[in-house]
Amino acid sequence: MSFKRMKGILALFWLVASIVIVVLDINGVINLARNNVLFFGVILSMFVSFQMINYFEKKKQK
């Protein structure tokens, strides 16, 4: 599987996950205003997952 395709799948996953989190927040199931750990955990996980793909892509090019 190419890295471009992996990035596309990962971006689609995070798009769906973000929409689900926002819908749950709007419906009152979760509260992102009071749960900073969840909010920053999702942001950090998103950043790390994309950086891991970039790391492996650069490692493969060497």
C-alpha positions in Angstrom: 0.0 0.0 0.0 1.4 3.4 -0.9 2.0 6.1 1.6 -0.4 8.5 -0.2 -3.2 5.9 0.1 -2.4 5.4 3.8 -2.5 9.1 4.4 -5.9 9.3 2.6 -7.3 6.4 4.7 -6.0 8.0 7.9 -7.4 11.4 7.0 -10.8 9.8 6.3 -10.7 8.0 9.6 -9.9 11.1 11.5 -12.6 13.0 9.7 -15.3 10.5 10.7 -13.9 10.3 14.2 -14.0 14.1 14.5 -17.6 14.3 13.3 -18.6 11.6 15.8 -16.9 13.4 18.6 -18.6 16.7 17.7 -22.0 15.0 17.4 -21.6 13.3 20.8 -20.6 16.7 22.3 -23.6 18.4 20.8 -25.9 15.7 22.0 -24.5 16.0 25.5 -23.0 12.5 25.7 -19.6 13.9 26.2 -18.5 17.4 27.2 -15.3 18.6 25.5 -15.5 21.9 27.4 -14.9 20.1 30.7 -12.9 17.2 29.4 -9.6 18.7 28.2 -7.8 15.4 28.3 -10.1 13.9 25.7 -9.8 16.9 23.5 -6.0 17.2 23.6 -5.7 13.4 23.5 -7.5 13.3 20.2 -5.5 16.1 18.8 -2.2 14.5 19.9 -3.2 11.1 18.6 -4.1 12.7 15.2 -0.7 14.5 15.1 1.3 11.4 16.1 -0.5 9.1 13.6 0.3 11.4 10.6 3.9 11.9 11.8 4.4 8.1 12.0 3.4 7.7 8.4 5.8 10.6 7.5 8.6 8.9 9.5 8.1 5.5 7.7 7.9 7.2 4.3 11.2 9.0 4.9 12.8 5.8 6.3 11.7 3.9 3.2 13.2 6.6 0.9 16.7 6.2 2.5 
